[in-house]
Amino acid sequence: MKLLKKMRYIFSLLLVASLLFSITPVVHGFIAYEQYGYRLYILAWKVHRKHWDIGYGYGCECPEEHTRNPQLLEEAITKALQMWLAPLRPLTKRPIVNDFRYHLNADLAEVDMRITFECKRLASFVLLSNRENPDILLRVGTEVPRLGTDVSRLMNSIVHEIGHAFGLTDTYLGAEIIGDPLISTGGFKKTSGTQPASIMSAHLNVVRDGITELGEDDKRGIIWLYKYFFDGLTDDCFLPDGSRSFLPQQCNYNFLEIDDCFFDDYVFQEDPRGCVPKYPLIFETKHSLPKYVLQLLEEDPTIDINAQDESGMTALHYAVMYEKAEVVKALLDHEDIKPALKNKQGETPLDIALATDNSAIIEMFPEPPPRKEDVNGDGVVNILDLVAVAAKFGEKDAGNADVNGDGVVDIRDLVLVAGAFG
């Protein structure tokens, strides 16, 4: 009997490992767990239920002082669940679950999800199978503040593992995590790339940074997952408790084409399969912490740093706009940077810096070369330059007055100066 239980536990671990790194279907690293011919019990299927029963408990090795105030853990779990559910509420008129009922040491079969807090320094994981609800084993270690007094430092781990329980996989694993020697291609090939400010990133820096809100990719991941399971459903696809039916004869499993990205700044790619940002450096500059943009620049030397989006904005435009001085400096130091590119409003990155009067960023830009139309060299093209050209009209070898350099001062030089006024 013990051998049977041990074999079942090993099988569950192998199943979870294969699921977490599966790529069917994937959108920028987001995954719907729907494999092996059956539907897995994940929270994404139940978001319209009236309430969830949440079980939790402590490992036998946890000291008594860790277990004296379970209300703190209940509040932390509720906060994590609400973070994941918040992006879904504007998507539908159907009520999203908002009632969480907690049960200490409840059996997994009696709840919608169970979390066990073990006071060990080991990797945390989520067990998913075709017979049980998500079972999270959260290894909190012995060096964190006592569970009974402070759980703030555990929020990243709680949110991350609950993200798996919803049906999302790890993103941005990084070469040092999975041993993949490939650097990022900007589209995060095989989900191995640099790490944006995403709670589902497996990169340790994200955990150490203490991020307690969802990153842009996290929000899009849970939205994509919801749309994958719920778009196009009719009322007869729901069970009396509000959860979605998964019977093939009653409702199809999903209603999205695999190449449906539905995010304006994403594009579908066959290889790697899934939705990736059209302009990865712009995406990360807009949505990530500066340190991750710098990491992307360092690890992906092939990335197009001068790419312009639909509005003509470059990563440098956005770095200036969002006042990410470290990114501005790194981009300006790049040998391929084109700092004079204009957006569709005719603005260069320096124009944006001048408009916001950010002196620290303005000083990073190199002095612009003198304009030929500034004949008198006073830094501005105005009527004085036009007068200087007119004074030498018809002369040859007239120096600065010969603006176009054709050897004679004529009407074409006057037109060039007049056109550059201001």
CORTA-V80594 format. One record per residue. N is the residue number from 1. RES is the residue in one small letter. PSI is psi in degrees with one decimal (* if undefined). NEAR is the number of other ideal C-beta (glycine too) atoms within 8 Angstrom. D_CENTER is the distance of its C-alpha to the mean C-alpha in Angstrom with 2 decimals. Layout:
n=N res=RES psi=PSI near=NEAR d_center=D_CENTER
n=N res=RES psi=PSI near=NEAR d_center=D_CENTER
This chain:
n=1 res=m psi=-44.1 near=4 d_center=45.63
n=2 res=k psi=-39.0 near=5 d_center=43.64
n=3 res=l psi=-39.2 near=6 d_center=43.02
n=4 res=l psi=-44.6 near=7 d_center=41.78
n=5 res=k psi=-40.5 near=8 d_center=39.29
n=6 res=k psi=-43.1 near=8 d_center=38.12
n=7 res=m psi=-39.3 near=8 d_center=37.68
n=8 res=r psi=-37.9 near=8 d_center=35.73
n=9 res=y psi=-43.2 near=8 d_center=33.38
n=10 res=i psi=-41.9 near=8 d_center=32.88
n=11 res=f psi=-41.1 near=8 d_center=32.28
n=12 res=s psi=-42.7 near=10 d_center=29.60
n=13 res=l psi=-44.1 near=10 d_center=27.79
n=14 res=l psi=-37.9 near=8 d_center=28.05
n=15 res=l psi=-46.2 near=10 d_center=26.80
n=16 res=v psi=-43.8 near=12 d_center=23.68
n=17 res=a psi=-42.8 near=8 d_center=23.03
n=18 res=s psi=-33.2 near=8 d_center=23.42
n=19 res=l psi=-43.6 near=13 d_center=21.18
n=20 res=l psi=-26.9 near=9 d_center=18.22
n=21 res=f psi=14.9 near=9 d_center=18.31
n=22 res=s psi=161.8 near=10 d_center=19.50
n=23 res=i psi=40.8 near=10 d_center=18.13
n=24 res=t psi=108.3 near=6 d_center=19.91
n=25 res=p psi=158.3 near=10 d_center=18.24
n=26 res=v psi=140.1 near=12 d_center=14.74
n=27 res=v psi=105.2 near=11 d_center=11.98
n=28 res=h psi=41.5 near=14 d_center=9.28
n=29 res=g psi=-3.6 near=15 d_center=10.20
n=30 res=f psi=139.2 near=15 d_center=10.81
n=31 res=i psi=141.7 near=13 d_center=14.51
n=32 res=a psi=120.6 near=11 d_center=17.44
n=33 res=y psi=99.4 near=10 d_center=20.14
n=34 res=e psi=83.4 near=7 d_center=23.18
n=35 res=q psi=176.6 near=8 d_center=25.45
n=36 res=y psi=20.3 near=4 d_center=28.99
n=37 res=g psi=6.4 near=3 d_center=30.52
n=38 res=y psi=164.6 near=5 d_center=29.69
n=39 res=r psi=128.7 near=8 d_center=27.15
n=40 res=l psi=152.4 near=12 d_center=25.54
n=41 res=y psi=94.3 near=11 d_center=25.63
n=42 res=i psi=157.9 near=11 d_center=22.06
n=43 res=l psi=-25.5 near=13 d_center=21.20
n=44 res=a psi=-28.9 near=12 d_center=19.50
n=45 res=w psi=-15.9 near=11 d_center=23.06
n=46 res=k psi=13.3 near=12 d_center=24.46
n=47 res=v psi=-15.9 near=11 d_center=22.39
n=48 res=h psi=7.7 near=12 d_center=25.47
n=49 res=r psi=158.3 near=11 d_center=27.95
n=50 res=k psi=-33.2 near=7 d_center=29.96
n=51 res=h psi=161.3 near=8 d_center=29.19
n=52 res=w psi=141.7 near=14 d_center=27.76
n=53 res=d psi=122.0 near=10 d_center=29.82
n=54 res=i psi=121.0 near=16 d_center=27.97
n=55 res=g psi=147.6 near=16 d_center=29.90
n=56 res=y psi=161.1 near=15 d_center=29.48
n=57 res=g psi=-175.8 near=10 d_center=31.72
n=58 res=y psi=148.1 near=11 d_center=32.33
n=59 res=g psi=153.8 near=9 d_center=33.31
n=60 res=c psi=-18.1 near=4 d_center=37.00
n=61 res=e psi=-7.0 near=6 d_center=36.40
n=62 res=c psi=131.2 near=11 d_center=34.82
n=63 res=p psi=160.7 near=6 d_center=37.41
n=64 res=e psi=-35.3 near=5 d_center=38.83
n=65 res=e psi=-17.6 near=8 d_center=37.31
n=66 res=h psi=-17.3 near=12 d_center=33.80
n=67 res=t psi=11.1 near=9 d_center=34.86
n=68 res=r psi=-21.3 near=6 d_center=36.75
n=69 res=n psi=74.3 near=7 d_center=34.19
n=70 res=p psi=-17.4 near=10 d_center=32.18
n=71 res=q psi=-34.7 near=6 d_center=31.26
n=72 res=l psi=-40.5 near=12 d_center=28.60
n=73 res=l psi=-41.0 near=11 d_center=26.88
n=74 res=e psi=-42.4 near=12 d_center=27.24
n=75 res=e psi=-39.4 near=8 d_center=25.65
n=76 res=a psi=-42.6 near=12 d_center=22.67
n=77 res=i psi=-42.2 near=15 d_center=22.21
n=78 res=t psi=-44.0 near=9 d_center=22.62
n=79 res=k psi=-43.0 near=9 d_center=20.00
n=80 res=a psi=-43.4 near=12 d_center=17.45
n=81 res=l psi=-42.7 near=12 d_center=18.57
n=82 res=q psi=-34.1 near=8 d_center=18.46
n=83 res=m psi=-42.1 near=10 d_center=14.84
n=84 res=w psi=-32.6 near=14 d_center=13.99
n=85 res=l psi=-24.9 near=12 d_center=16.75
n=86 res=a psi=-44.4 near=8 d_center=16.14
n=87 res=p psi=-16.5 near=11 d_center=13.79
n=88 res=l psi=-25.6 near=13 d_center=16.57
n=89 res=r psi=-38.9 near=8 d_center=19.50
n=90 res=p psi=-7.9 near=4 d_center=19.41
n=91 res=l psi=-16.7 near=8 d_center=19.28
n=92 res=t psi=152.6 near=8 d_center=22.73
n=93 res=k psi=-13.9 near=2 d_center=26.14
n=94 res=r psi=134.8 near=6 d_center=26.75
n=95 res=p psi=139.0 near=7 d_center=26.47
n=96 res=i psi=140.9 near=10 d_center=23.53
n=97 res=v psi=135.2 near=14 d_center=24.82
n=98 res=n psi=11.8 near=6 d_center=25.39
n=99 res=d psi=112.8 near=7 d_center=28.20
n=100 res=f psi=122.1 near=12 d_center=27.60
n=101 res=r psi=124.7 near=8 d_center=30.79
n=102 res=y psi=142.7 near=10 d_center=30.95
n=103 res=h psi=116.3 near=11 d_center=33.42
n=104 res=l psi=128.2 near=8 d_center=34.21
n=105 res=n psi=30.9 near=5 d_center=34.95
n=106 res=a psi=151.6 near=12 d_center=34.80
n=107 res=d psi=146.0 near=6 d_center=35.15
n=108 res=l psi=-34.9 near=10 d_center=32.11
n=109 res=a psi=-16.7 near=6 d_center=34.04
n=110 res=e psi=-4.8 near=8 d_center=34.56
n=111 res=v psi=167.7 near=14 d_center=30.96
n=112 res=d psi=-21.9 near=10 d_center=27.69
n=113 res=m psi=147.2 near=14 d_center=25.84
n=114 res=r psi=139.6 near=14 d_center=27.20
n=115 res=i psi=128.0 near=13 d_center=25.87
n=116 res=t psi=122.5 near=12 d_center=28.18
n=117 res=f psi=110.6 near=14 d_center=27.75
n=118 res=e psi=135.4 near=13 d_center=29.43
n=119 res=c psi=59.5 near=13 d_center=30.49
n=120 res=k psi=155.1 near=9 d_center=29.94
n=121 res=r psi=76.0 near=6 d_center=27.85
n=122 res=l psi=170.9 near=6 d_center=26.44
n=123 res=a psi=139.7 near=4 d_center=23.19
n=124 res=s psi=156.6 near=10 d_center=22.06
n=125 res=f psi=171.4 near=9 d_center=21.61
n=126 res=v psi=130.6 near=11 d_center=21.93
n=127 res=l psi=127.7 near=12 d_center=24.95
n=128 res=l psi=138.9 near=15 d_center=24.81
n=129 res=s psi=-179.3 near=9 d_center=27.92
n=130 res=n psi=1.1 near=7 d_center=29.90
n=131 res=r psi=-12.8 near=4 d_center=32.16
n=132 res=e psi=166.0 near=10 d_center=30.22
n=133 res=n psi=167.4 near=10 d_center=27.41
n=134 res=p psi=132.5 near=15 d_center=24.35
n=135 res=d psi=104.9 near=12 d_center=25.84
n=136 res=i psi=128.4 near=16 d_center=23.65
n=137 res=l psi=105.4 near=10 d_center=25.29
n=138 res=l psi=109.9 near=13 d_center=23.72
n=139 res=r psi=103.0 near=10 d_center=25.36
n=140 res=v psi=-9.7 near=10 d_center=25.30
n=141 res=g psi=-179.9 near=8 d_center=27.76
n=142 res=t psi=-6.5 near=6 d_center=30.78
n=143 res=e psi=-11.4 near=4 d_center=29.57
n=144 res=v psi=161.2 near=9 d_center=27.32
n=145 res=p psi=154.1 near=8 d_center=29.13
n=146 res=r psi=137.6 near=9 d_center=31.24
n=147 res=l psi=-25.8 near=17 d_center=29.64
n=148 res=g psi=-4.9 near=10 d_center=32.42
n=149 res=t psi=-28.2 near=8 d_center=31.67
n=150 res=d psi=121.4 near=7 d_center=28.01
n=151 res=v psi=10.7 near=11 d_center=24.85
n=152 res=s psi=-35.6 near=7 d_center=22.29
n=153 res=r psi=-8.6 near=8 d_center=21.44
n=154 res=l psi=-5.7 near=12 d_center=20.79
n=155 res=m psi=-39.4 near=12 d_center=18.17
n=156 res=n psi=-45.8 near=12 d_center=15.20
n=157 res=s psi=-40.8 near=11 d_center=17.17
n=158 res=i psi=-48.0 near=14 d_center=18.30
n=159 res=v psi=-43.0 near=14 d_center=14.98
n=160 res=h psi=-49.5 near=12 d_center=13.64
n=161 res=e psi=-34.3 near=14 d_center=16.89
n=162 res=i psi=-30.8 near=15 d_center=17.17
n=163 res=g psi=-40.5 near=14 d_center=13.89
n=164 res=h psi=-40.2 near=15 d_center=15.96
n=165 res=a psi=-31.1 near=13 d_center=18.87
n=166 res=f psi=-29.4 near=12 d_center=17.17
n=167 res=g psi=11.1 near=12 d_center=16.65
n=168 res=l psi=150.4 near=13 d_center=13.19
n=169 res=t psi=173.3 near=13 d_center=13.32
n=170 res=d psi=143.0 near=12 d_center=12.02
n=171 res=t psi=157.7 near=16 d_center=9.27
n=172 res=y psi=58.2 near=16 d_center=9.63
n=173 res=l psi=-37.3 near=11 d_center=13.13
n=174 res=g psi=146.3 near=12 d_center=14.62
n=175 res=a psi=-35.6 near=10 d_center=18.23
n=176 res=e psi=-15.1 near=4 d_center=19.76
n=177 res=i psi=-47.1 near=9 d_center=18.51
n=178 res=i psi=1.8 near=8 d_center=19.69
n=179 res=g psi=18.5 near=6 d_center=22.16
n=180 res=d psi=119.4 near=8 d_center=20.88
n=181 res=p psi=-9.5 near=4 d_center=22.34
n=182 res=l psi=135.3 near=9 d_center=20.24
n=183 res=i psi=171.5 near=8 d_center=18.03
n=184 res=s psi=144.9 near=15 d_center=14.85
n=185 res=t psi=10.8 near=10 d_center=15.80
n=186 res=g psi=-30.9 near=14 d_center=12.74
n=187 res=g psi=5.1 near=11 d_center=11.96
n=188 res=f psi=60.5 near=17 d_center=11.53
n=189 res=k psi=133.6 near=10 d_center=14.92
n=190 res=k psi=25.8 near=8 d_center=15.73
n=191 res=t psi=18.5 near=13 d_center=12.26
n=192 res=s psi=110.2 near=14 d_center=13.87
n=193 res=g psi=-161.1 near=16 d_center=12.28
n=194 res=t psi=168.9 near=13 d_center=11.00
n=195 res=q psi=111.4 near=12 d_center=8.62
n=196 res=p psi=-179.5 near=14 d_center=5.70
n=197 res=a psi=68.8 near=11 d_center=6.05
n=198 res=s psi=133.2 near=13 d_center=5.18
n=199 res=i psi=-22.9 near=12 d_center=8.59
n=200 res=m psi=0.9 near=14 d_center=9.00
n=201 res=s psi=138.3 near=12 d_center=8.99
n=202 res=a psi=1.3 near=9 d_center=12.72
n=203 res=h psi=133.7 near=11 d_center=13.05
n=204 res=l psi=-28.5 near=5 d_center=15.66
n=205 res=n psi=-33.5 near=8 d_center=14.64
n=206 res=v psi=-42.0 near=13 d_center=11.83
n=207 res=v psi=-42.2 near=9 d_center=14.72
n=208 res=r psi=-26.5 near=6 d_center=17.07
n=209 res=d psi=-13.1 near=8 d_center=15.10
n=210 res=g psi=35.6 near=6 d_center=15.76
n=211 res=i psi=125.2 near=9 d_center=12.50
n=212 res=t psi=20.0 near=7 d_center=13.94
n=213 res=e psi=158.1 near=5 d_center=11.56
n=214 res=l psi=141.6 near=11 d_center=8.51
n=215 res=g psi=172.1 near=14 d_center=5.11
n=216 res=e psi=-41.8 near=12 d_center=4.10
n=217 res=d psi=-35.3 near=14 d_center=2.93
n=218 res=d psi=-46.1 near=13 d_center=5.93
n=219 res=k psi=-44.4 near=10 d_center=7.83
n=220 res=r psi=-32.6 near=11 d_center=7.81
n=221 res=g psi=-47.1 near=16 d_center=8.72
n=222 res=i psi=-32.6 near=16 d_center=11.53
n=223 res=i psi=-45.6 near=11 d_center=12.59
n=224 res=w psi=-42.9 near=12 d_center=12.99
n=225 res=l psi=-42.3 near=14 d_center=14.85
n=226 res=y psi=-46.2 near=12 d_center=17.02
n=227 res=k psi=-37.3 near=11 d_center=17.90
n=228 res=y psi=-40.0 near=11 d_center=18.72
n=229 res=f psi=-26.5 near=11 d_center=21.16
n=230 res=f psi=-17.4 near=9 d_center=22.49
n=231 res=d psi=130.5 near=8 d_center=22.58
n=232 res=g psi=3.1 near=5 d_center=26.25
n=233 res=l psi=143.9 near=9 d_center=27.77
n=234 res=t psi=170.4 near=5 d_center=31.17
n=235 res=d psi=-29.6 near=4 d_center=32.79
n=236 res=d psi=0.5 near=6 d_center=34.71
n=237 res=c psi=1.1 near=9 d_center=31.56
n=238 res=f psi=144.5 near=10 d_center=31.25
n=239 res=l psi=166.0 near=7 d_center=33.40
n=240 res=p psi=-29.7 near=3 d_center=35.46
n=241 res=d psi=2.0 near=6 d_center=33.08
n=242 res=g psi=-12.1 near=12 d_center=30.24
n=243 res=s psi=162.1 near=10 d_center=28.36
n=244 res=r psi=138.2 near=13 d_center=27.87
n=245 res=s psi=145.1 near=9 d_center=30.56
n=246 res=f psi=14.4 near=8 d_center=29.67
n=247 res=l psi=124.1 near=6 d_center=33.16
n=248 res=p psi=-36.3 near=7 d_center=33.14
n=249 res=q psi=-17.3 near=3 d_center=36.34
n=250 res=q psi=-41.9 near=7 d_center=34.92
n=251 res=c psi=138.0 near=11 d_center=31.37
n=252 res=n psi=158.3 near=5 d_center=29.51
n=253 res=y psi=-42.6 near=7 d_center=26.56
n=254 res=n psi=164.1 near=8 d_center=24.07
n=255 res=f psi=14.4 near=6 d_center=24.44
n=256 res=l psi=142.6 near=8 d_center=21.68
n=257 res=e psi=149.5 near=4 d_center=22.33
n=258 res=i psi=-23.1 near=6 d_center=20.22
n=259 res=d psi=21.9 near=5 d_center=19.40
n=260 res=d psi=103.7 near=7 d_center=18.36
n=261 res=c psi=-38.0 near=9 d_center=14.82
n=262 res=f psi=10.0 near=5 d_center=15.75
n=263 res=f psi=127.8 near=7 d_center=12.74
n=264 res=d psi=-33.7 near=3 d_center=14.51
n=265 res=d psi=21.6 near=9 d_center=12.22
n=266 res=y psi=160.5 near=12 d_center=11.87
n=267 res=v psi=145.4 near=8 d_center=14.94
n=268 res=f psi=137.9 near=9 d_center=16.53
n=269 res=q psi=139.7 near=10 d_center=17.83
n=270 res=e psi=-36.1 near=4 d_center=20.56
n=271 res=d psi=106.7 near=4 d_center=19.89
n=272 res=p psi=143.4 near=12 d_center=17.38
n=273 res=r psi=134.9 near=9 d_center=17.65
n=274 res=g psi=-175.3 near=13 d_center=14.84
n=275 res=c psi=129.9 near=11 d_center=12.55
n=276 res=v psi=156.5 near=13 d_center=10.89
n=277 res=p psi=139.3 near=13 d_center=10.02
n=278 res=k psi=-38.9 near=8 d_center=13.50
n=279 res=y psi=84.3 near=12 d_center=12.97
n=280 res=p psi=-40.7 near=13 d_center=10.40
n=281 res=l psi=-38.3 near=15 d_center=11.74
n=282 res=i psi=-43.6 near=15 d_center=11.77
n=283 res=f psi=-49.1 near=12 d_center=8.17
n=284 res=e psi=-32.4 near=14 d_center=7.28
n=285 res=t psi=-38.3 near=14 d_center=10.46
n=286 res=k psi=-38.5 near=9 d_center=9.73
n=287 res=h psi=-13.9 near=10 d_center=6.52
n=288 res=s psi=166.1 near=12 d_center=6.93
n=289 res=l psi=148.9 near=8 d_center=10.21
n=290 res=p psi=-38.4 near=9 d_center=13.02
n=291 res=k psi=-31.9 near=8 d_center=13.75
n=292 res=y psi=-30.2 near=13 d_center=10.73
n=293 res=v psi=-42.1 near=17 d_center=11.57
n=294 res=l psi=-38.0 near=11 d_center=15.10
n=295 res=q psi=-40.0 near=10 d_center=14.45
n=296 res=l psi=-43.7 near=16 d_center=13.04
n=297 res=l psi=-38.1 near=13 d_center=16.21
n=298 res=e psi=-41.2 near=6 d_center=18.38
n=299 res=e psi=-15.4 near=9 d_center=17.46
n=300 res=d psi=81.5 near=13 d_center=17.24
n=301 res=p psi=-12.2 near=4 d_center=20.42
n=302 res=t psi=-3.8 near=5 d_center=20.45
n=303 res=i psi=144.0 near=11 d_center=17.45
n=304 res=d psi=102.9 near=7 d_center=18.78
n=305 res=i psi=-13.0 near=13 d_center=18.50
n=306 res=n psi=11.5 near=9 d_center=20.62
n=307 res=a psi=141.1 near=10 d_center=18.81
n=308 res=q psi=132.2 near=9 d_center=19.32
n=309 res=d psi=-169.6 near=10 d_center=17.52
n=310 res=e psi=-23.9 near=3 d_center=19.69
n=311 res=s psi=4.6 near=7 d_center=20.68
n=312 res=g psi=3.5 near=11 d_center=21.65
n=313 res=m psi=141.5 near=9 d_center=19.15
n=314 res=t psi=173.4 near=15 d_center=18.17
n=315 res=a psi=-34.9 near=14 d_center=15.66
n=316 res=l psi=-39.4 near=14 d_center=18.72
n=317 res=h psi=-48.9 near=12 d_center=19.27
n=318 res=y psi=-36.6 near=12 d_center=15.90
n=319 res=a psi=-38.6 near=14 d_center=16.32
n=320 res=v psi=-44.5 near=15 d_center=19.75
n=321 res=m psi=-43.5 near=8 d_center=18.82
n=322 res=y psi=9.6 near=8 d_center=16.35
n=323 res=e psi=44.5 near=8 d_center=18.94
n=324 res=k psi=83.5 near=10 d_center=16.97
n=325 res=a psi=-38.2 near=9 d_center=20.29
n=326 res=e psi=-38.9 near=9 d_center=19.33
n=327 res=v psi=-41.0 near=13 d_center=17.17
n=328 res=v psi=-46.9 near=14 d_center=20.04
n=329 res=k psi=-44.7 near=9 d_center=22.52
n=330 res=a psi=-40.4 near=11 d_center=20.81
n=331 res=l psi=-42.6 near=13 d_center=20.52
n=332 res=l psi=-27.6 near=12 d_center=24.10
n=333 res=d psi=-11.5 near=6 d_center=25.32
n=334 res=h psi=136.2 near=9 d_center=24.01
n=335 res=e psi=-20.7 near=3 d_center=27.06
n=336 res=d psi=2.7 near=6 d_center=25.63
n=337 res=i psi=143.1 near=11 d_center=24.34
n=338 res=k psi=86.7 near=7 d_center=25.98
n=339 res=p psi=-11.7 near=11 d_center=25.81
n=340 res=a psi=5.1 near=5 d_center=28.15
n=341 res=l psi=141.3 near=12 d_center=26.05
n=342 res=k psi=146.0 near=9 d_center=26.26
n=343 res=n psi=-175.7 near=12 d_center=24.07
n=344 res=k psi=-9.3 near=6 d_center=25.85
n=345 res=q psi=3.6 near=7 d_center=27.26
n=346 res=g psi=17.1 near=5 d_center=28.95
n=347 res=e psi=135.3 near=10 d_center=27.04
n=348 res=t psi=166.3 near=9 d_center=26.28
n=349 res=p psi=-36.6 near=15 d_center=23.78
n=350 res=l psi=-36.2 near=11 d_center=26.94
n=351 res=d psi=-40.9 near=8 d_center=28.01
n=352 res=i psi=-41.2 near=12 d_center=24.91
n=353 res=a psi=-40.6 near=12 d_center=25.58
n=354 res=l psi=-37.3 near=8 d_center=29.21
n=355 res=a psi=-32.9 near=7 d_center=28.45
n=356 res=t psi=-5.2 near=9 d_center=26.51
n=357 res=d psi=41.1 near=6 d_center=29.22
n=358 res=n psi=95.0 near=9 d_center=26.93
n=359 res=s psi=-35.4 near=6 d_center=29.66
n=360 res=a psi=-40.6 near=7 d_center=27.66
n=361 res=i psi=-38.6 near=12 d_center=25.40
n=362 res=i psi=-41.0 near=11 d_center=28.42
n=363 res=e psi=-17.4 near=6 d_center=30.36
n=364 res=m psi=-25.7 near=9 d_center=27.86
n=365 res=f psi=139.9 near=11 d_center=28.75
n=366 res=p psi=154.4 near=5 d_center=31.88
n=367 res=e psi=129.2 near=4 d_center=35.01
n=368 res=p psi=145.1 near=5 d_center=35.27
n=369 res=p psi=149.4 near=4 d_center=38.32
n=370 res=p psi=143.1 near=6 d_center=41.36
n=371 res=r psi=140.3 near=7 d_center=41.82
n=372 res=k psi=-28.9 near=10 d_center=45.05
n=373 res=e psi=-18.7 near=11 d_center=45.62
n=374 res=d psi=76.6 near=12 d_center=45.93
n=375 res=v psi=-40.1 near=12 d_center=49.50
n=376 res=n psi=0.3 near=8 d_center=50.65
n=377 res=g psi=28.0 near=7 d_center=47.58
n=378 res=d psi=8.0 near=6 d_center=46.96
n=379 res=g psi=-2.2 near=4 d_center=43.18
n=380 res=v psi=143.7 near=6 d_center=43.35
n=381 res=v psi=116.7 near=10 d_center=44.76
n=382 res=n psi=-163.9 near=8 d_center=47.34
n=383 res=i psi=-28.4 near=6 d_center=50.97
n=384 res=l psi=-37.1 near=8 d_center=52.29
n=385 res=d psi=-36.4 near=13 d_center=50.83
n=386 res=l psi=-40.0 near=11 d_center=52.33
n=387 res=v psi=-40.4 near=8 d_center=55.68
n=388 res=a psi=-39.0 near=12 d_center=55.49
n=389 res=v psi=-44.2 near=15 d_center=54.99
n=390 res=a psi=-32.9 near=8 d_center=57.72
n=391 res=a psi=-22.1 near=7 d_center=60.13
n=392 res=k psi=23.6 near=10 d_center=60.03
n=393 res=f psi=129.8 near=9 d_center=60.01
n=394 res=g psi=-9.2 near=6 d_center=61.81
n=395 res=e psi=152.9 near=9 d_center=61.91
n=396 res=k psi=156.1 near=6 d_center=60.95
n=397 res=d psi=51.1 near=6 d_center=59.20
n=398 res=a psi=18.4 near=10 d_center=58.07
n=399 res=g psi=-131.6 near=5 d_center=55.15
n=400 res=n psi=-25.6 near=10 d_center=52.09
n=401 res=a psi=-24.0 near=13 d_center=53.71
n=402 res=d psi=78.8 near=13 d_center=53.28
n=403 res=v psi=-43.1 near=13 d_center=49.60
n=404 res=n psi=-1.7 near=8 d_center=49.06
n=405 res=g psi=28.5 near=6 d_center=51.20
n=406 res=d psi=6.3 near=7 d_center=53.64
n=407 res=g psi=-5.5 near=6 d_center=56.67
n=408 res=v psi=144.8 near=9 d_center=57.87
n=409 res=v psi=119.3 near=12 d_center=56.85
n=410 res=d psi=-166.8 near=9 d_center=56.85
n=411 res=i psi=-29.3 near=5 d_center=55.26
n=412 res=r psi=-34.1 near=9 d_center=52.07
n=413 res=d psi=-40.1 near=13 d_center=51.45
n=414 res=l psi=-40.8 near=12 d_center=52.04
n=415 res=v psi=-41.4 near=8 d_center=49.56
n=416 res=l psi=-44.1 near=12 d_center=46.81
n=417 res=v psi=-46.7 near=15 d_center=47.37
n=418 res=a psi=-36.9 near=8 d_center=47.57
n=419 res=g psi=-17.1 near=7 d_center=44.32
n=420 res=a psi=10.2 near=9 d_center=42.47
n=421 res=f psi=135.5 near=8 d_center=43.78
n=422 res=g psi=* near=5 d_center=41.44
